[in-house]
Amino acid sequence: MSIPDYISPIIGYRVWTWGTTGLKSLCGERWKPSQSLAARCRASSVVGRAEVVHDTRDVPQANCTCGVYAVKTLDHFRSAGYERFGIHGEVYLWGAVVEHELGWRAQFAYPKTLFLPPDLIPSDTKEMESRLEALAAYSTDIFIVACGESIPLCWKGSGFDAAGLDYLIRDRTRYYVRRQRDRTLMRGDRVAVLGRGIAVVEHADDTEVHALLGSRIIVRMRRNDVAWNQQNLRWEAEASAP
């Protein structure tokens, strides 16, 4: 999609939710790749509004709430807390535009630049790849925002950037190392010994676990019998004879 060259589009800031189908407004409106989002008036569906005050195709209007929203400055965007709602970025606005003190409502819009916080990147590799492919389809510049830096992930017309892919690989490696560490049974960990109570690990190796149940009972378990219960978020086991 190309922005019309006979106008100078306004550039604002906004936020989207992000999934395997791409971007959506917080209200659920889907933004399709290579296709401008055209605003529609939904005044007739708002509680307390019995009828539309203007033609639903004639948007936005100064005396209505219709239009594609964006704020004027990044500082206001951040101070208002919009970043916490999803992936954010710059957006082109054009056509009929209604200006307000802090932002605009526009007739047409399309993403210009996207900034992706690391905590929105799924831990599941297949879901991550599916989401990133959906994001790349917008053919816009995409950056990962991490540690105060904007790391290029994808460039408009050029595809994925090596710096962003390297970051994702390092992040995946850190994730799996951390996951392995978090699932390693160590001295001091608590184990729910089913039917007997909570025991504290005194010793653990590849074959056997010794845990203190209460103040004096040592429970011995085979290491393979101690497993992490993801639903209960705890170690669980059936005890061998003390």
Order of alpha helices (4+ residues) and beta strands (2+ residues): beta-beta-beta-beta-beta-alpha-beta-beta-alpha-beta-beta-beta-alpha-beta-beta-beta-beta-beta-beta
